[in-house]
């Protein structure tokens, strides 16, 4: 991701770059990170592909307690903010 693209750090926003996590651990790491967030906090997720199956799993698990917003949806550069709803 280009350094002038999307800032990784913002108030109450915590980055998780899945590209550096072994594939067999990714979903567990993402679920664990999201479970650790407090209402009003955000996880800024970076990945090299669009995680559509994961998004459905997150919706099923967290229900209305989570919202997500794509910040970048380009080939090889996916950035999604996951918001924990207060």
C-alpha positions as CSV (number, residue, x, y, z in Angstrom):
1,X,0.0,0.0,0.0
2,X,1.4,3.4,-0.9
3,X,2.5,5.5,2.0
4,X,0.3,8.4,0.9
5,X,-2.8,6.3,0.5
6,X,-4.8,5.5,3.6
7,X,-3.4,6.2,7.0
8,X,-3.1,3.2,9.1
9,X,-3.3,5.0,12.4
10,X,-6.2,7.2,13.6
11,X,-7.8,7.8,17.0
12,X,-9.6,4.7,18.2
13,X,-8.5,2.8,15.1
14,X,-6.2,-0.1,15.3
15,X,-4.4,-1.7,12.3
16,X,-4.3,-5.3,11.4
17,X,-2.4,-6.3,8.3
18,X,-3.4,-9.8,7.4
19,X,-0.8,-10.1,4.7
20,X,1.8,-10.8,7.5
21,X,-0.2,-13.5,9.2
22,X,0.1,-17.2,8.1
23,X,-3.0,-18.2,6.1
24,X,-4.0,-20.9,8.6
25,X,-4.1,-18.4,11.4
26,X,-5.7,-15.4,9.7
27,X,-9.4,-16.0,10.5
28,X,-8.6,-16.8,14.2
29,X,-6.4,-13.6,14.4
30,X,-9.1,-11.4,12.9
31,X,-11.9,-12.8,15.1
32,X,-9.6,-12.4,18.2
33,X,-8.7,-8.9,17.3
34,X,-12.3,-7.8,16.7
35,X,-13.4,-9.5,19.9
36,X,-10.9,-7.4,21.8
37,X,-12.2,-4.1,20.6
38,X,-14.5,-2.0,22.7
39,X,-17.7,-0.3,21.4
40,X,-16.7,2.8,19.4
41,X,-13.3,1.3,18.3
42,X,-12.3,0.4,14.8
43,X,-10.0,-2.2,13.3
44,X,-8.4,-1.1,10.0
45,X,-7.9,-4.3,8.1
46,X,-5.5,-4.7,5.2
47,X,-5.3,-7.7,2.9
48,X,-4.2,-8.6,-0.6
49,X,-7.6,-10.0,-1.6
50,X,-11.3,-9.2,-1.0
51,X,-12.3,-11.4,2.0
52,X,-16.0,-12.0,1.0
53,X,-16.4,-15.3,2.8
54,X,-14.8,-13.8,6.0
55,X,-17.2,-10.8,5.8
56,X,-20.1,-13.2,5.9
57,X,-18.6,-15.2,8.8
58,X,-18.2,-11.9,10.7
59,X,-21.7,-10.8,10.1
60,X,-23.0,-14.2,11.3
61,X,-20.8,-14.1,14.4
62,X,-21.1,-10.4,15.5
63,X,-24.5,-9.6,14.0
64,X,-25.5,-6.0,14.4
65,X,-22.5,-5.3,16.7
66,X,-20.2,-4.8,13.7
67,X,-20.2,-2.6,10.7
68,X,-17.7,-2.5,7.9
69,X,-16.6,0.1,5.3
70,X,-14.2,-0.3,2.4
71,X,-11.6,2.4,2.3
72,X,-9.8,0.7,-0.7
73,X,-10.9,-2.0,-3.0
74,X,-8.2,-2.4,-5.6
75,X,-6.5,-5.5,-6.9
76,X,-3.9,-6.5,-4.3
77,X,-4.9,-3.7,-1.9
78,X,-8.0,-4.1,0.2
79,X,-8.5,-1.9,3.2
80,X,-11.6,-2.2,5.4
81,X,-12.6,-0.5,8.6
82,X,-14.5,-2.7,11.0
83,X,-16.5,-0.7,13.5
84,X,-17.7,-2.1,16.7
85,X,-21.1,-0.5,17.3
86,X,-21.7,1.2,20.7
